[in-house]
Amino acid sequence: MIERRGIVIHPHELDEVWLNRCQELNLNVLGLHPTGGVTADESLQRLLDQLPRLQPLLNRAREMGIRIEYELHALSYLMPRTLFDAHPEWFCENAQGERSREGFNICASNAEGLAMLMQRAEGLARLLPSENHLYYFWLDDVTSCSCHCARCRRLTPSDQQMLLVNAMLRGIRRADQEGCLAYLAYMDTLNAPRQVAPEEGVFLEYAPIRRSVKHPIDDPDCPENVAERAPLERLLEVFGRKNAKVLDYWTDNSLFSKWKYPPKPFALDAEVMQKDVAFYRSLGFSSITAFGCFLGKDYTDLYGAADLSAYGKILTGA
């Protein structure tokens, strides 16, 4: 049985139905993921604004033995672009040598910027404390947005993320002495960092978004999955297996609906998921979850409840 078995939904989808569904599926982790993309900072703020309304549901989840985790593209919230006019040097320099308030992520080499990031991460950890001390403050949900300044350009996107994650972890530990923070292996940062080592408390979260869910992740004849799987061995060497987590896409109906409402009809490919989970277990992963967005009330009003019974059985080994 997978030790930590979860699913990740949008905050506005959280309701008693989803809590009961988690219990029926024998899931013990429910992730809340504000929408990503270029307005992720706004969706994170909406989550914070919704917390009073969500609190009874969060309390109910705890009573049911379900841990709530917050999985967030948090960088633009933590370092808002309103800071740019006073501190443009904190933000990324593009390949043309320009810094812009419209850019994403931040310079990974500016000590003052990293200090501000650390301070802001502490504040967010206090607003969204983790019951299991695991935090997921991800970089912006964009590609090709690393810093090209003189100090950063020698670093890979993964090395730059590692510097930012280490800084955020130091801030989180001011709020939660046992806090740990995910390194998100995803898109531009799928490969392990080469020059910057993770500080103690950083763990791996592997999210192969460019994979094909029509084929098992270890299918040698699927080029997309070969490419997404290739960095895994090195990632596990760098980060180890403690708290290591898979965040996959078998049930991500937001992806299958191209992130646009209305959601499309959904059916889980249990055969692919079964093979994937067996593969992940063989590598030593004991925490597996997947996005389950666009399967809430908006979906059930159109099509009825999606059949996720196999999802729970596969993760529990039933």
C-alpha positions as CSV (number, residue, x, y, z in Angstrom):
1,M,0.0,0.0,0.0
2,I,1.2,3.5,-0.8
3,E,1.7,5.3,2.5
4,R,0.5,8.8,1.5
5,R,-2.3,8.5,-1.0
6,G,-3.8,11.7,-2.3
7,I,-5.6,13.7,-5.0
8,V,-5.3,17.4,-5.8
9,I,-8.3,19.6,-6.6
10,H,-9.0,23.4,-6.9
11,P,-10.1,25.1,-3.7
12,H,-13.5,26.1,-5.1
13,E,-14.2,22.4,-5.7
14,L,-13.8,21.4,-2.1
15,D,-17.1,20.3,-0.6
16,E,-18.5,17.4,1.6
17,V,-18.9,15.3,-1.6
18,W,-15.1,15.4,-2.2
19,L,-14.3,14.6,1.5
20,N,-16.7,11.6,1.4
21,R,-15.1,10.6,-1.9
22,C,-11.6,10.7,-0.4
23,Q,-12.8,8.5,2.5
24,E,-14.5,6.0,0.1
25,L,-11.3,5.8,-1.9
26,N,-9.2,5.4,1.2
27,L,-7.1,8.5,0.5
28,N,-5.4,10.2,3.4
29,V,-4.1,13.4,1.6
30,L,-6.2,16.1,-0.2
31,G,-4.3,18.8,-2.0
32,L,-5.7,22.2,-2.7
33,H,-4.3,23.8,-5.8
34,P,-5.2,27.3,-6.9
35,T,-5.1,27.6,-10.6
36,G,-1.7,28.1,-12.1
37,G,-0.7,29.9,-15.3
38,V,0.2,33.6,-15.5
39,T,-2.4,34.7,-12.9
40,A,-1.4,32.2,-10.2
41,D,-0.7,35.0,-7.8
42,E,-4.3,36.1,-8.0
43,S,-5.7,32.6,-7.6
44,L,-3.5,32.1,-4.5
45,Q,-4.9,35.3,-3.0
46,R,-8.4,34.0,-3.7
47,L,-7.6,30.9,-1.7
48,L,-6.4,33.0,1.2
49,D,-9.6,35.1,1.0
50,Q,-11.7,31.9,1.0
51,L,-10.1,30.3,4.1
52,P,-12.9,31.5,6.5
53,R,-15.5,29.8,4.3
54,L,-13.4,26.7,3.8
55,Q,-12.5,26.3,7.5
56,P,-15.4,24.1,8.4
57,L,-14.5,21.7,5.6
58,L,-10.9,21.7,6.5
59,N,-11.8,20.9,10.1
60,R,-14.1,18.1,8.9
61,A,-11.2,16.7,6.8
62,R,-9.0,16.5,9.8
63,E,-11.7,14.7,11.8
64,M,-11.8,12.2,8.9
65,G,-8.0,11.6,9.0
66,I,-7.4,13.4,5.7
67,R,-4.4,15.7,5.7
68,I,-4.8,18.9,3.8
69,E,-1.8,20.1,1.7
70,Y,-1.5,23.3,-0.3
71,E,0.2,23.0,-3.7
72,L,0.8,26.4,-5.0
73,H,2.6,28.3,-7.9
74,A,3.6,30.9,-5.3
75,L,6.6,32.8,-6.6
76,S,4.7,35.8,-8.1
77,Y,2.6,36.0,-4.9
78,L,5.7,35.9,-2.7
79,M,7.6,38.4,-4.8
80,P,4.9,40.7,-6.2
81,R,5.7,42.8,-9.2
82,T,4.8,45.9,-7.2
83,L,8.4,45.6,-5.8
84,F,9.9,46.0,-9.2
85,D,10.1,49.8,-9.4
86,A,12.1,50.0,-6.2
87,H,14.2,46.8,-6.7
88,P,14.4,45.8,-10.4
89,E,17.6,43.9,-9.6
90,W,15.6,41.4,-7.7
91,F,13.8,40.2,-10.8
92,C,14.9,38.1,-13.8
93,E,17.1,39.5,-16.6
94,N,16.1,38.1,-19.9
95,A,18.5,36.9,-22.7
96,Q,18.5,40.5,-24.1
97,G,19.8,41.9,-20.8
98,E,16.5,43.5,-19.8
99,R,14.6,43.2,-16.6
100,S,10.8,43.8,-16.7
101,R,8.0,43.9,-14.2
102,E,6.0,41.8,-16.6
103,G,8.5,39.0,-16.2
104,F,8.2,35.9,-14.1
105,N,10.3,34.2,-11.3
106,I,13.2,36.2,-9.8
107,C,16.9,36.5,-10.0
108,A,18.4,33.6,-8.1
109,S,21.7,35.3,-7.3
110,N,20.6,38.6,-5.7
111,A,21.1,38.3,-1.9
112,E,18.6,41.0,-1.0
113,G,16.0,39.5,-3.2
114,L,16.5,36.0,-1.7
115,A,16.2,37.6,1.8
116,M,12.9,39.1,0.9
117,L,11.8,35.8,-0.6
118,M,12.7,34.0,2.7
119,Q,10.7,36.6,4.7
120,R,7.7,36.3,2.5
121,A,7.8,32.5,2.5
122,E,7.8,32.6,6.3
123,G,4.6,34.7,6.2
124,L,2.9,32.4,3.7
125,A,3.8,29.4,5.9
126,R,2.1,31.1,8.8
127,L,-1.0,31.8,6.7
128,L,-1.1,28.2,5.4
129,P,0.4,26.0,8.1
130,S,1.0,22.4,7.2
131,E,-0.2,19.6,9.6
132,N,2.4,17.2,8.3
133,H,5.1,19.9,7.9
134,L,5.3,19.4,4.1
135,Y,5.1,22.6,2.0
136,Y,4.7,23.1,-1.7
137,F,5.6,26.7,-2.7
138,W,6.4,26.3,-6.4
139,L,8.0,28.7,-8.9
140,D,5.9,30.5,-11.5
141,D,3.9,28.3,-13.9
142,V,5.9,29.3,-17.0
143,T,8.7,28.1,-19.2
144,S,11.9,29.7,-20.5
145,C,11.8,32.3,-17.7
146,S,15.1,31.8,-15.9
147,C,17.4,34.7,-15.1
148,H,20.2,35.5,-17.5
149,C,22.2,37.9,-15.4
150,A,26.0,37.5,-15.2
151,R,25.8,35.4,-12.1
152,C,22.7,33.4,-13.0
153,R,23.5,32.5,-16.6
154,R,26.0,29.9,-15.5
155,L,23.2,28.1,-13.7
156,T,20.7,25.7,-15.1
157,P,17.0,26.4,-14.5
158,S,17.1,23.6,-11.9
159,D,20.1,25.2,-10.1
160,Q,18.2,28.5,-10.0
161,Q,15.1,26.8,-8.6
162,M,17.3,25.1,-6.0
163,L,18.6,28.4,-4.8
164,L,15.1,29.8,-4.5
165,V,13.8,26.7,-2.8
166,N,16.6,26.7,-0.3
167,A,15.8,30.3,0.5
168,M,12.1,29.6,0.9
169,L,12.8,26.6,3.2
170,R,14.9,28.8,5.5
171,G,11.9,31.2,5.8
172,I,9.4,28.3,6.3
173,R,11.5,27.0,9.2
174,R,11.1,30.3,11.0
175,A,7.4,29.5,11.1
176,D,7.6,25.7,11.4
177,Q,10.9,24.3,12.7
178,E,10.0,20.9,11.2
179,G,9.0,22.3,7.9
180,C,10.1,20.7,4.6
181,L,9.7,22.1,1.1
182,A,9.3,20.4,-2.3
183,Y,11.6,20.8,-5.2
184,L,9.2,20.5,-8.1
185,A,10.7,18.5,-11.0
186,Y,8.4,19.9,-13.7
187,M,8.9,21.3,-17.2
188,D,12.1,23.4,-17.3
189,T,13.2,22.1,-13.9
190,L,12.6,18.4,-14.6
191,N,16.3,17.6,-14.4
192,A,18.2,17.5,-11.2
193,P,20.3,20.6,-10.2
194,R,24.0,20.2,-11.0
195,Q,25.8,22.9,-9.0
196,V,23.5,23.7,-6.1
197,A,22.8,21.1,-3.4
198,P,19.4,20.9,-1.7
199,E,19.5,21.9,2.0
200,E,18.3,19.4,4.6
201,G,14.5,19.4,4.5
202,V,14.1,19.8,0.7
203,F,12.3,16.8,-0.9
204,L,11.5,15.7,-4.4
205,E,8.1,16.2,-6.0
206,Y,8.1,14.6,-9.5
207,A,5.4,16.0,-11.8
208,P,5.8,14.7,-15.4
209,I,3.3,17.0,-17.1
210,R,4.6,16.3,-20.6
211,R,4.1,12.6,-20.3
212,S,1.5,10.7,-22.3
213,V,-1.2,9.2,-20.0
214,K,-2.1,6.8,-22.8
215,H,1.1,4.8,-22.2
216,P,2.8,3.7,-19.0
217,I,5.5,6.0,-17.8
218,D,8.1,3.3,-18.4
219,D,7.0,2.5,-21.9
220,P,10.3,2.4,-23.9
221,D,8.3,3.0,-27.1
222,C,6.7,6.2,-26.0
223,P,9.1,9.1,-26.7
224,E,7.2,11.6,-24.4
225,N,7.5,9.2,-21.5
226,V,11.1,8.2,-22.2
227,A,12.0,11.9,-22.0
228,E,10.0,12.6,-18.8
229,R,11.3,9.5,-17.1
230,A,14.9,9.9,-18.0
231,P,15.8,12.3,-15.1
232,L,14.2,10.2,-12.4
233,E,17.2,8.2,-11.4
234,R,19.4,11.2,-10.9
235,L,16.6,13.1,-9.1
236,L,16.4,10.3,-6.6
237,E,20.2,10.3,-6.2
238,V,20.2,14.1,-5.4
239,F,17.1,14.3,-3.2
240,G,16.8,10.8,-1.8
241,R,13.5,9.1,-1.1
242,K,12.5,10.7,2.2
243,N,9.1,12.4,1.6
244,A,9.7,11.9,-2.2
245,K,6.3,12.3,-3.9
246,V,4.8,11.6,-7.3
247,L,2.3,14.2,-8.7
248,D,0.9,12.6,-11.8
249,Y,-2.0,13.3,-14.2
250,W,-4.2,10.2,-14.5
251,T,-7.2,12.1,-13.2
252,D,-6.4,15.6,-14.2
253,N,-9.5,16.5,-16.1
254,S,-8.4,20.2,-16.2
255,L,-5.5,19.1,-18.4
256,F,-7.8,16.9,-20.5
257,S,-10.2,19.8,-20.9
258,K,-7.4,22.1,-21.8
259,W,-8.0,24.1,-18.7
260,K,-11.3,25.5,-20.0
261,Y,-14.9,25.0,-18.8
262,P,-17.1,23.2,-19.4
263,P,-15.2,20.0,-18.4
264,K,-15.0,17.2,-20.8
265,P,-16.2,13.7,-20.0
266,F,-13.6,11.7,-18.2
267,A,-12.7,8.0,-17.8
268,L,-9.7,6.7,-15.8
269,D,-7.3,4.5,-17.7
270,A,-6.8,2.0,-14.8
271,E,-4.4,-0.2,-16.7
272,V,-1.9,2.6,-17.3
273,M,-2.2,3.8,-13.8
274,Q,-1.7,0.3,-12.4
275,K,1.5,-0.1,-14.3
276,D,2.7,3.4,-13.4
277,V,2.1,2.9,-9.7
278,A,4.0,-0.4,-9.8
279,F,6.9,1.4,-11.5
280,Y,6.9,4.2,-8.9
281,R,6.8,1.8,-6.0
282,S,9.8,-0.1,-7.5
283,L,11.8,3.1,-7.3
284,G,10.9,3.6,-3.6
285,F,8.1,6.2,-3.8
286,S,5.7,5.9,-0.9
287,S,3.7,9.1,-1.6
288,I,1.6,9.2,-4.8
289,T,-1.0,11.7,-5.8
290,A,-2.5,13.1,-9.0
291,F,-4.4,16.2,-10.0
292,G,-8.2,15.6,-9.9
293,C,-9.3,19.0,-11.0
294,F,-12.5,19.6,-13.0
295,L,-14.2,16.6,-11.4
296,G,-16.2,18.5,-8.8
297,K,-19.7,19.9,-8.9
298,D,-19.2,21.5,-12.3
299,Y,-18.5,18.0,-13.6
300,T,-21.2,16.1,-11.8
301,D,-23.9,18.6,-12.8
302,L,-23.1,17.7,-16.4
303,Y,-22.3,14.0,-16.3
304,G,-22.8,12.6,-12.8
305,A,-20.0,11.5,-10.6
306,A,-16.8,10.3,-12.3
307,D,-15.9,6.7,-11.4
308,L,-12.7,6.9,-9.5
309,S,-13.1,3.6,-7.7
310,A,-10.0,2.1,-9.4
311,Y,-7.9,5.0,-8.4
312,G,-8.3,4.2,-4.7
313,K,-7.9,0.5,-5.2
314,I,-4.7,0.9,-7.1
315,L,-3.1,3.1,-4.5
316,T,-4.2,0.9,-1.7
317,G,-3.1,-2.3,-3.5
318,A,-6.6,-3.7,-3.2
